[in-house]
């Protein structure tokens, strides 16, 4: 295939005139990406080869810093592409993703396997203590060297070639996996008539009607496989037959027989990863991944997971007994099934706390919760958000904000894409269109948050939805507040089991009474949430935590099982899943949070592979860290806020545990996590 010629009028070959360098979404078309990718790869390879071929002895400036300047055009183009591919894809973008996934893998491998380039980095690494580097520079050199080694740069030529082939194949498999899940999510819908809505509160009916209208089914109601659609249906629908239908579709997506079945892809992905690890001298892929983490090894991760697993199962068993009693009272004489748990849990929650989600949700208006997240950032970190209503966007749902510091100086841009729609992958995530850096002058970040809230008039959130909004915004702040010199260390470019700390700790401010009293306002009356309802809502925080902890921890243990399996070539994925869940004793009434065929954290990329435990690891940090604010008596304590901001700003310039200890004054303890999840009995205070 010949090299594509750059086309005229390609926005990626022009100087941007949009506000603060925002991508000109109104002009970007799918056909613009391949020429930009091709030129970007050519330019990066030429710059890398120039570094490798230099006759000058290697220095930090002419090798490491020079490498930081490589690939900027490619990063710009891929940043736009992969954000659009996740948020607003179409057949053309899907085809480009499939086409370029192996090419990008090959491109990356050609850089890290360039022997002359690695030789220069290796020489600097060996004399690093004599180079007079500052802390950030030392870490950048050490991390760069480690990246080369873990990519196979130090291997013999035959092993190096095999590593390259594995990386290329995995890139294709990851892309296919994600596209298969999205296919099933787009293809399935549960169309309902008025008579099928028994039990559904007004907000759920309105969201289902809106989903139907978007699909040209006016007068009907549609449940989709977006979590914000299917979970309320499972929680409220009195139609057990329809709950089962929705639950099974939700849990079987990605694994249905046919062309979009991810099961064979999983087997190949796991086997290739295990081979990759063996080539690098590790006994398993999990051992390989965890060697470069805060956790360090498989034993540490399994110890953490098992510390919560047994207490969570005990709590879930207690919850089950109460749910069964409620079910019997409601006339269910069959055993409690997985599509029943949420329904009867909501009944018990209503009875125990006099709390009805339909009563709570009108107080959680999307726009008010967004403002709460913004104002919290202002109080904690001294930044403000200013809408740019005429900014170009890739979809009408997207809102763009300029972020400024308290002195009015520009900090960055923030894009908020909150609503579910066809062509948008499920879940919630943060990403960037441009990372902050300052190597050759200040470059401000362009950060995006994606959520999948069911659209309404207005859009109303559940309590969990509001926490998700704050969670992703915490990631967003990690990118926006970055203050580093080198792009490789910017924002969220930290170890996987630390990256969730800034997001998870931020969730705590959403549920603070001070926040709820101000921002939880009824969408019709404008009245603040009644104090009695607020107290009942907070009292119910630990309700059903046994269920939530079990379904999450089971997924994390399943992840570790896949990536420590000594004979991955022989895995029968469905049988393996059943065997693992039977061995750990997953209660029959609770499903694993993500079944393998749609477990995109693990198989649509390698980021969270052997790393899904990271949410719990980070929760140890966030529960312990937020306890410092609680102990101070001021949730916006200036000294603690400054220490927390230092973590958000540091990126990967320092070891994460060093950053945490500098903020907290000590290493974290697990007790606040167990207390936060209601998994331990609190010791009664002496009279």
C-alpha positions in Angstrom: 0.0 0.0 0.0 1.5 3.3 -1.0 2.0 6.2 1.4 -1.0 8.5 1.5 -0.4 12.0 0.3 -1.6 14.8 2.7 -4.8 16.4 1.5 -5.4 20.1 1.3 -7.5 21.6 4.0 -6.6 19.0 6.6 -7.0 20.6 10.0 -4.1 18.5 11.4 -1.7 20.3 9.0 -2.9 23.8 10.0 -2.2 26.2 12.8 -5.3 26.1 15.1 -7.3 29.4 15.4 -9.8 27.9 17.8 -10.1 29.1 21.5 -7.0 28.0 23.3 -6.1 25.4 20.7 -9.3 23.4 21.0 -9.6 20.9 18.1 -11.7 22.3 15.3 -14.4 19.6 15.6 -16.7 21.3 13.1 -14.0 20.8 10.4 -12.5 17.4 11.3 -13.7 14.5 9.1 -12.7 10.8 9.2 -10.7 11.1 6.1 -8.4 13.6 7.8 -7.0 11.1 10.2 -5.0 8.6 8.0 -2.8 11.3 6.4 -2.2 12.9 9.8 -1.3 9.5 11.3 1.0 8.7 8.4 2.9 12.0 8.5 3.0 11.9 12.3 4.6 8.5 12.4 7.1 9.5 9.7 8.1 12.6 11.6 8.5 10.8 14.9 10.6 8.0 13.4 12.8 10.6 11.7 13.4 12.5 14.9 14.1 9.3 16.9 16.5 8.1 14.2 18.3 11.4 14.3 18.8 11.0 18.1 20.0 7.4 17.6 22.4 8.4 14.9 23.9 11.4 16.7 27.7 11.5 16.8 27.6 13.4 20.1 27.9 11.5 23.3 24.5 11.0 24.9 23.3 13.6 27.4 20.0 14.1 29.2 19.3 17.1 26.9 20.2 15.5 23.5 18.6 12.1 24.2 15.9 12.1 26.9 14.6 15.7 26.4 15.0 15.4 22.7 12.8 12.3 22.8 10.1 14.3 24.7 9.8 16.5 21.6 9.2 13.5 19.3 5.7 12.6 18.2 3.8 15.7 19.0 1.9 15.8 15.7 1.0 12.1 16.1 -0.1 12.7 19.7 -2.4 15.5 18.6 -4.0 13.4 15.8 -4.4 10.2 17.9 -5.6 12.3 20.9 -8.5 13.6 18.8 -9.2 10.3 17.0 -9.4 8.0 20.0 -11.5 10.4 22.0 -14.0 10.6 19.1 -13.8 6.9 18.6 -14.9 6.4 22.2 -17.4 9.2 22.4 -19.0 9.5 19.0 -17.9 6.7 16.7 -19.2 5.6 13.3 -18.4 3.0 10.7 -15.6 5.1 9.2 -13.9 5.6 12.5 -14.3 1.9 13.4 -12.6 0.9 10.2 -9.7 3.4 10.8 -9.3 2.0 14.3 -9.0 -1.6 13.0 -6.6 -0.6 10.2 -4.3 1.5 12.4 -4.2 -0.5 15.7 -1.5 -2.9 14.4 0.3 -0.1 12.6 0.6 2.0 15.8 1.8 -1.1 17.7 4.4 -1.7 15.0 5.4 2.0 15.1 5.8 2.0 18.9 7.8 -1.2 18.8 10.2 0.1 16.1 11.0 3.0 18.5 11.6 1.0 21.7 13.4 -1.7 19.7 15.8 0.7 18.0 19.1 -0.6 19.3 21.1 2.7 18.9 18.3 4.7 20.6 18.1 2.3 23.5 21.9 2.2 23.8 22.0 5.9 24.4 19.2 5.7 27.0 20.9 2.7 28.6 24.3 4.6 28.8 22.6 7.5 30.6 20.8 5.2 33.0 24.0 3.5 34.0 25.6 6.8 34.9 22.5 8.5 36.1 23.8 9.4 39.6 26.7 11.4 38.0 24.5 13.5 35.7 23.3 16.1 38.3 19.7 15.5 37.5 16.8 16.9 39.6 14.2 14.6 41.1 11.8 14.8 38.1 14.6 14.3 35.6 16.0 11.3 37.4 12.5 9.8 37.5 11.9 10.5 33.8 15.2 8.8 32.9 14.6 5.8 35.1 11.0 5.4 33.9 12.0 5.7 30.2 14.7 3.1 30.7 12.2 0.8 32.4 9.7 1.3 29.5 12.4 0.2 27.0 13.3 -2.9 29.0 9.7 -3.9 29.6 9.0 -3.6 25.9 11.8 -6.0 25.2 14.6 -3.6 24.1 17.2 -5.7 26.0 16.2 -9.0 24.6 18.0 -11.0 21.9 16.9 -10.4 18.4 14.7 -13.4 18.0 12.8 -12.7 21.3 12.6 -9.1 20.4 10.9 -9.9 17.0 8.4 -12.2 18.8 7.6 -9.4 21.3 6.9 -7.1 18.3 4.6 -9.6 16.7 2.7 -10.1 20.0 2.3 -6.4 20.5 0.9 -6.0 17.0 -1.5 -8.9 17.3 -2.7 -7.7 20.8 -3.5 -4.2 19.4 -5.8 -5.8 16.8 -7.5 -8.1 19.4 -8.0 -5.2 21.8 -9.7 -3.1 19.1 -11.9 -6.0 18.0 -12.9 -6.8 21.6 -14.1 -3.2 22.2 -16.0 -3.0 18.9 -17.7 -6.3 19.6 -19.0 -5.0 22.9 -20.2 -1.8 21.4 -21.9 -3.8 18.6 -24.0 -5.8 21.1 -24.8 -2.6 23.1 -26.0 -0.8 20.1 -27.9 -3.8 18.7 -30.0 -4.6 21.8 -33.0 -2.7 23.1 -36.0 -3.7 25.1 -39.1 -2.0 23.6 -41.9 -1.6 26.2 -45.5 -0.6 26.0 -47.3 1.4 28.7 -48.5 -1.8 30.3 -44.9 -3.1 30.8 -43.9 -0.2 33.1 -45.2 -1.6 36.4 -43.1 -0.3 39.3 -41.1 2.2 37.2 -41.0 5.7 38.8 -41.5 8.8 36.7 -37.8 9.5 36.1 -37.2 6.0 34.8 -40.3 6.2 32.5 -39.2 9.6 31.2 -35.7 8.3 30.4 -37.1 5.3 28.7 -39.5 7.5 26.6 -36.6 9.8 25.7 -34.5 6.7 24.6 -37.5 5.6 22.5 -37.9 9.0 20.8 -34.1 9.1 20.0 -34.7 5.7 18.2 -37.8 6.9 16.3 -40.2 5.0 18.5 -42.4 7.8 19.8 -45.1 6.6 22.1 -43.1 3.6 23.3 -40.4 3.1 25.9 -36.9 1.7 25.4 -34.4 0.2 27.9 -30.8 0.0 26.6 -27.7 -1.7 27.9 -26.3 1.6 29.2 -25.9 1.2 33.0 -27.9 4.3 33.6 -30.8 2.7 31.7 -30.7 -1.0 32.7 -29.8 -0.6 36.4 -32.9 1.5 37.3 -35.0 -1.0 35.3 -33.6 -3.8 37.4 -34.1 -1.8 40.5 -37.8 -0.8 40.0 -39.5 -3.0 37.4 -42.2 -5.2 39.0 -42.0 -7.4 35.9 -39.7 -10.2 36.9 -39.8 -11.7 33.4 -38.6 -8.5 31.9 -36.0 -8.0 34.6 -34.5 -11.4 33.7 -34.5 -10.5 30.0 -32.7 -7.2 30.6 -30.2 -8.7 33.1 -29.3 -11.6 30.8 -28.8 -9.3 27.8 -26.7 -7.0 30.0 -24.4 -9.7 31.3 -24.1 -11.7 28.1 -23.1 -8.8 25.8 -19.9 -9.5 24.0 -20.3 -13.2 24.5 -23.3 -14.0 22.2 -22.6 -16.7 19.6 -21.7 -15.3 16.1 -19.3 -12.9 14.5 -19.1 -10.6 17.6 -18.3 -13.3 20.2 -15.3 -12.1 22.3 -14.7 -15.6 23.9 -12.1 -16.8 21.4 -10.4 -13.3 21.6 -10.0 -13.6 25.3 -8.2 -16.9 25.1 -5.8 -15.6 22.6 -5.2 -12.3 24.5 -4.5 -14.1 27.7 -2.1 -16.6 26.0 -0.2 -13.9 24.2 0.2 -11.8 27.4 1.5 -14.8 29.2 4.1 -15.4 26.5 5.0 -11.8 26.6 5.7 -12.1 30.3 7.8 -15.3 29.9 10.0 -13.6 27.3 10.8 -10.9 29.8 11.5 -13.4 32.5 8.3 -13.3 34.6 6.3 -16.3 35.6 3.0 -14.7 34.7 1.5 -11.6 33.1 0.3 -10.5 36.5 3.8 -10.8 37.9 5.1 -8.7 35.0 2.4 -6.0 35.4 2.6 -5.7 39.1 6.4 -5.4 39.2 5.8 -1.8 38.0 3.1 -0.9 40.5 2.7 0.3 44.0 1.5 -3.2 44.9 4.7 -4.8 43.6 3.6 -8.4 43.4 0.7 -10.9 43.1 0.8 -11.8 46.8 0.2 -8.2 47.9 -2.8 -7.8 45.6 -4.4 -11.1 46.6 -3.8 -10.3 50.3 -5.7 -7.0 49.9 -8.6 -8.5 47.9 -9.0 -11.3 50.5 -8.9 -8.9 53.3 -12.3 -7.6 52.1 -13.6 -10.7 50.3 -14.6 -12.7 53.4 -16.1 -9.7 55.4 -18.0 -8.7 52.2 -19.4 -12.2 51.7 -20.5 -12.2 55.4 -22.2 -8.9 55.0 -23.8 -10.0 51.7 -25.2 -13.1 53.4 -26.8 -10.9 56.0 -28.2 -8.7 53.3 -29.5 -11.8 51.4 -31.5 -13.1 54.4 -33.3 -9.7 54.7 -34.0 -9.6 50.9 -35.4 -13.1 51.0 -37.7 -12.2 53.8 -38.9 -9.2 51.8 -39.3 -11.4 48.6 -41.4 -13.9 50.5 -43.6 -11.2 51.8 -44.0 -10.0 48.3 -45.1 -13.4 47.1 -41.9 -14.7 45.5 -41.7 -18.4 46.3 -38.7 -19.2 44.1 -35.0 -18.7 45.1 -33.7 -15.2 44.9 -32.0 -14.7 41.4 -29.4 -12.2 40.2 -32.1 -10.2 38.4 -34.0 -9.9 41.7 -31.3 -8.5 44.1 -31.6 -4.9 43.1 -35.4 -5.0 43.1 -35.7 -6.3 46.6 -32.8 -4.3 47.9 -34.7 -1.2 46.9 -37.8 -2.5 48.7 -35.7 -3.1 51.9 -34.0 0.2 51.6 -37.3 2.0 51.3 -38.7 0.1 54.4 -35.5 0.4 56.5 -34.6 4.0 55.8 -38.0 5.3 54.6 -36.0 6.1 51.5 -37.3 5.9 47.9 -35.0 6.5 44.9 -38.0 8.2 43.3 -38.1 10.6 46.2 -34.3 11.2 46.1 -33.6 11.6 42.4 -35.5 14.9 41.8 -33.0 16.6 44.0 -30.0 15.4 41.9 -30.2 17.5 38.8 -27.3 17.1 36.4 -26.5 20.8 36.0 -26.6 21.4 39.8 -24.2 18.4 40.4 -21.9 19.8 37.8 -21.8 23.1 39.5 -21.2 21.4 42.8 -18.2 19.6 41.3 -16.9 22.9 39.9 -17.4 24.9 43.1 -15.7 22.2 45.2 -12.7 22.5 43.0 -12.7 26.3 43.5 -12.8 25.9 47.3 -10.1 23.2 47.4 -7.8 24.3 44.6 -8.5 27.8 43.6 -9.7 27.3 40.1 -12.8 28.5 38.3 -14.8 27.3 35.3 -16.2 29.6 32.6 -18.5 28.3 29.8 -17.5 28.9 26.2 -20.9 28.5 24.5 -19.7 29.1 20.9 -16.8 26.7 21.0 -16.7 24.0 18.3 -17.9 20.6 19.7 -18.2 17.1 18.2 -21.7 16.6 19.6 -24.4 19.0 20.8 -24.3 17.3 24.2 -20.8 18.5 24.9 -20.1 21.7 26.9 -16.7 23.4 26.9 -15.3 25.5 29.8 -12.2 27.6 30.2 -10.5 26.9 33.5 -8.7 29.8 35.2 -6.8 30.2 38.5 -8.0 32.7 41.1 -5.8 35.4 39.5 -7.7 34.9 36.2 -4.8 33.2 34.4 -5.6 30.5 31.9 -5.2 26.9 33.3 -6.7 24.7 30.6 -9.9 23.6 28.8 -12.5 21.2 30.2 -15.0 19.3 28.0 -18.0 17.7 29.7 -19.8 15.0 27.7 -22.4 13.6 30.2 -25.2 11.9 28.3 -25.6 8.3 26.9 -26.2 7.9 23.2 -25.7 5.4 20.4 -22.1 5.3 19.2 -20.7 6.1 22.6 -19.0 3.3 24.5 -20.5 2.5 27.9 -19.1 3.5 31.2 -17.5 6.7 32.4 -14.0 7.9 31.7 -11.6 10.8 31.6 -9.2 11.5 28.7 -7.2 14.3 27.2 -7.0 16.0 23.8 -3.7 17.7 24.9 -1.5 17.1 27.9 0.1 19.8 30.0 3.8 20.3 29.6 6.4 23.1 29.8 9.5 21.9 28.0 9.6 24.5 25.3 7.1 26.9 26.8 3.8 26.5 28.6 1.3 24.1 27.0 -2.1 24.0 28.7 -4.2 20.8 29.0 -7.4 20.0 27.2 -9.3 17.5 29.3 -12.6 15.6 28.7 -14.9 13.8 31.0 -17.4 11.3 29.6 -20.4 9.9 31.4 -23.4 7.9 30.3 -26.4 9.4 32.1 -29.8 8.7 30.8 -31.1 11.9 29.1 -34.1 13.6 30.6 -35.9 16.9 30.8 -34.1 17.7 33.0 -31.5 15.0 33.4 -31.8 13.6 36.9 -29.1 11.5 38.6 -29.1 8.8 41.2 -26.8 9.2 44.2 -24.4 6.8 42.5 -24.5 8.7 39.3 -23.5 11.9 41.2 -20.6 10.0 42.7 -19.5 8.9 39.3 -19.6 12.5 38.0 -17.4 13.6 40.9 -15.1 10.5 40.4 -14.5 11.3 36.7 -14.1 15.0 37.5 -11.4 14.0 40.0 -9.5 12.4 37.1 -10.2 15.6 35.1 -8.6 17.7 37.8 -5.6 15.4 37.8 -5.1 16.4 34.2 -6.0 20.1 34.6 -3.9 20.8 37.7 -0.8 19.1 36.2 2.3 21.3 36.6 5.2 19.4 35.1 7.9 20.1 32.6 7.8 16.9 30.6 4.8 15.5 28.7 5.6 11.9 29.7 5.0 12.9 33.3 1.9 14.9 32.8 -1.4 14.5 34.8 -2.6 10.9 35.0 0.6 9.4 33.6 1.2 7.7 36.9 1.1 4.0 38.1 -2.2 2.3 37.5 -2.9 1.6 41.2 -2.3 5.3 42.1 -4.2 6.9 39.2 -7.6 6.2 40.9 -6.6 8.0 44.2 -7.2 11.6 42.9 -10.6 10.5 41.4 -11.8 8.4 44.3 -10.9 10.9 47.1 -12.8 13.6 45.2 -16.0 11.6 45.5 -16.1 12.2 49.2 -17.0 15.9 48.7 -20.1 15.0 46.8 -21.7 13.2 49.7 -20.6 15.8 52.3 -23.7 17.3 54.0 -22.4 20.8 53.2 -22.4 20.0 49.5 -25.8 18.3 49.5 -27.5 21.0 51.5 -26.5 23.6 48.9 -26.7 21.8 45.6 -29.3 19.0 46.0 -32.3 21.2 45.0 -35.6 19.9 43.7 -35.9 20.4 40.0 -39.5 21.6 40.1 -39.8 23.5 43.4 -36.3 24.8 43.8 -36.4 23.7 47.5 -33.2 22.2 49.0 -33.2 18.6 50.0 -35.1 18.3 53.4 -32.9 17.7 56.3 -34.8 14.5 57.2 -34.3 13.1 53.7 -30.6 14.1 53.8 -30.1 12.3 57.1 -31.9 9.2 55.8 -29.8 9.2 52.6 -26.5 9.4 54.5 -27.6 6.8 57.0 -28.2 4.4 54.1 -24.7 4.9 52.6 -23.5 1.5 53.7 -26.7 -0.2 52.7 -26.1 -3.1 50.2 -22.3 -2.6 50.5 -21.8 -6.4 50.9 -23.4 -6.8 47.5 -21.3 -4.0 45.9 -18.0 -5.2 47.4 -18.6 -8.8 46.4 -19.5 -8.1 42.8 -16.4 -5.8 42.4 -13.9 -8.0 44.3 -15.1 -11.1 42.4 -14.2 -9.3 39.1 -10.8 -8.3 40.5 -10.1 -11.9 41.6 -11.2 -13.2 38.2 -8.7 -10.7 36.6 -5.9 -12.1 38.7 -6.9 -15.7 37.9 -6.8 -15.1 34.2 -3.4 -13.4 34.4 -1.7 -15.9 36.7 -3.0 -19.0 34.9 0.0 -21.2 34.2 -1.5 -22.8 31.1 -3.5 -20.1 29.3 -3.4 -21.9 26.0 -5.8 -24.5 27.5 -8.3 -22.0 28.9 -12.0 -22.7 28.2 -13.2 -19.2 29.0 -16.8 -20.0 30.3 -15.6 -23.0 32.2 -12.6 -21.1 33.6 -15.0 -18.3 34.8 -17.3 -20.7 36.5 -14.4 -22.6 38.1 -12.8 -19.4 39.6 -16.1 -18.0 40.9 -17.0 -21.4 42.4 -13.6 -21.6 44.0 -13.9 -18.2 45.7 -17.4 -18.9 46.7 -19.3 -16.2 44.8 -22.9 -16.2 46.1 -25.3 -17.5 43.5 -27.6 -14.5 43.9 -24.8 -12.0 43.0 -23.2 -11.7 39.6 -19.6 -10.6 39.0 -19.5 -6.9 38.1 -18.0 -7.5 34.6 -18.2 -10.9 32.9 -15.1 -11.7 30.7 -16.8 -11.2 27.3 -17.5 -7.5 28.1 -14.7 -6.8 30.6 -13.2 -3.9 28.6 -10.9 -2.9 31.5 -9.1 -6.2 30.9 -9.5 -7.0 27.2 -10.2 -3.9 25.2 -6.7 -2.7 26.1 -4.0 -3.6 28.6 -4.2 -0.7 31.0 -6.2 -2.5 33.7 -5.2 -6.0 32.8 -3.9 -7.6 36.1 -4.8 -4.2 37.5 -8.6 -4.1 38.2 -7.7 -4.4 41.9 -6.4 -0.8 41.6 -9.8 0.7 42.5 -9.7 -1.1 45.9 -6.0 -0.3 46.3 -6.7 3.4 45.7 -9.7 3.2 48.0 -7.3 2.4 50.9 -5.6 5.6 50.0 -8.7 7.7 49.5 -10.6 6.6 52.6 -7.5 7.2 54.7 -6.7 10.5 52.9 -10.2 11.9 53.3 -10.2 11.0 57.0 -7.5 13.7 57.4 -10.1 16.3 56.3 -12.7 14.8 58.6 -10.3 14.8 61.5 -9.4 18.5 60.9 -13.1 19.5 61.2 -12.8 21.5 58.0 -13.4 19.8 54.6 -11.6 22.6 52.9 -8.7 22.9 55.4 -6.1 25.1 53.5 -3.1 23.1 54.5 -4.6 19.8 53.6 -6.0 21.2 50.4 -2.6 22.5 49.4 -1.1 19.0 50.1 -3.7 17.3 48.0 -3.3 19.8 45.2 0.4 19.0 45.2 -0.5 15.4 44.4 -2.7 16.4 41.5 0.0 18.7 40.2 2.9 16.4 40.5 2.0 13.9 37.8 4.7 11.2 37.7 7.6 13.4 38.9 7.8 11.6 42.2 7.1 8.1 43.6 3.4 7.9 44.5 3.9 6.7 48.0 6.3 9.6 48.7 3.6 12.0 47.4 0.9 10.4 49.6 3.1 10.4 52.8 4.0 14.1 52.1 0.3 14.8 52.1 -0.9 12.6 55.0 2.2 12.5 57.1 2.3 8.6 57.1 1.5 5.6 55.0 -2.2 4.7 54.6 -4.1 2.2 56.8 -6.8 -0.1 55.6 -9.2 0.4 58.5 -10.8 3.6 57.1 -11.7 1.6 53.9 -13.3 -1.2 55.9 -15.2 1.4 58.0 -16.3 3.3 54.9 -17.7 0.2 53.3 -19.4 -0.9 56.5 -17.4 -4.1 56.6 -16.3 -3.9 60.3 -18.2 -3.4 63.5 -17.2 -0.1 65.1 -16.0 -0.5 68.7 -18.5 1.1 71.0 -17.3 4.2 72.8 -16.8 4.0 76.6 -19.4 5.7 78.6 
